[in-house]
Amino acid sequence: MASRNPCFRIEQTPHKGMGMFAARDISPGELVIVEHPAIILPAGDFPTEAYNALGDALPEPRRSNLLAMGNCRSLAECPSPVEGIVHTNAMMLELNPNAVLGEPPIGGILYGGVYPLINRANHSCGPNVAIKWDRAALTLTLYALRAISAGTEIHKTYLDPALPHAERTTHLLKNYRFACDCPWCAIRTDDAPLAPEDLARVAVSDARRAALGRWIFTHLRFKKWSRDLARADDVVITEHLEALELIRLEGMEGLQNLFVEEIAMCYALLGDLDEFARWGKMTVQLSRIEDPPVAAQFEEWLVDPAKRMKQWAWRKKQRQISAKRRNNNVEETLSDFPLLFGAED
Ligand SMILES: C[S@@+](CC[C@H](N)C(=O)[O-])C[C@H]1O[C@@H](n2cnc3c(N)ncnc32)[C@H](O)[C@@H]1O
């Protein structure tokens, strides 16, 4: 199936059914596709006839596009192919059917949306794209989390990648009927335990993922650091760079924006123009889809940070003021010494 979107194509994979592949190089933060659902229905189980009726009610080519989608359920489990397709593909979202027109219908009942193109993206525990809901329009936006070179498979994640390997495996087998063979997983071909080297690799990955999941609760954040001059100037930057390295190793770029943005802010408070420009531009690039107000704010600041940011070089200035005070005290103390000595002499 060919897509008119030049950024990706849908192709057969060797062992995952169809998949989504980059048709050209895609930059971090770049839009891959915005898509409307083929169908959207309340979460839950319905009689077979209801699923069949839903499929029959769809106009062509939406109906045949829906029926061509992946279905990991057997006919014994789901006699209606529409039901199997919904269970294999539906992306959950919470909507309020009584919401006021023009307001996002957030809060209320869980629904599942099926998206004929976005749902072709297979799973990885280190996904290179993420999704964002527009609950008012019911569209899903897929965007790149890191650079994706032409020909690479586009993977999203079907679960919280911070979960340990064993829980990820159980979830994927139960709900999607496959064993993940991404670089962060280890597959057991039979009931035998994992090989010692696979166990060790998975243990390292689990530990890193758990550390990243806890990071924001256990490490110093920009805001606290910004007001606390007793802390070293580079403490947040150093720790955030460590987090970004763990993120890179685990392919968990879905977590990176907070760290990148806070590093940019640290450099702003330190009055470092070059580093602020570097990290600020990265923040703009990564936030354009995920958090447009943040991207807009940084774009504005980047024009002339020294003039446009209230907090520009604040920490640097505080350090200069306290150094001056210290110097003055030292001078006063020193100038007192001759008198003291003189008096004693
Ligand atoms: C939402 S569909 C993804 C698209 C699907 N491959 C297709 O042909 O339409 C989910 C199904 O794709 C397959 N799949 C997704 N990710 C996979 C992976 N990493 N390894 C093996 N199979 C995968 C499984 O059969 C799963 O039930």
The ligand as an ORCA input file, in Angstrom:
! r2SCAN-3c Opt
* xyz 0 1
  C      -1.043     -2.262     15.401
  S      -0.526     -3.631     14.460
  C       0.915     -3.028     13.657
  C       0.857     -3.161     12.181
  C       0.819     -4.568     11.674
  N       2.171     -5.116     11.573
  C       0.110     -4.686     10.367
  O       0.488     -5.525      9.550
  O      -0.850     -3.948     10.167
  C       0.066     -4.659     15.746
  C       0.517     -6.020     15.294
  O       1.711     -5.916     14.519
  C       2.633     -6.934     14.886
  N       3.790     -6.317     15.536
  C       3.909     -5.035     15.976
  N       5.123     -4.799     16.474
  C       5.808     -5.940     16.362
  C       7.133     -6.343     16.722
  N       7.994     -5.491     17.283
  N       7.513     -7.620     16.468
  C       6.654     -8.495     15.897
  N       5.377     -8.183     15.544
  C       4.958     -6.913     15.762
  C       1.902     -7.858     15.848
  O       1.303     -8.858     15.092
  C       0.841     -6.951     16.430
  O      -0.282     -7.644     16.888
*
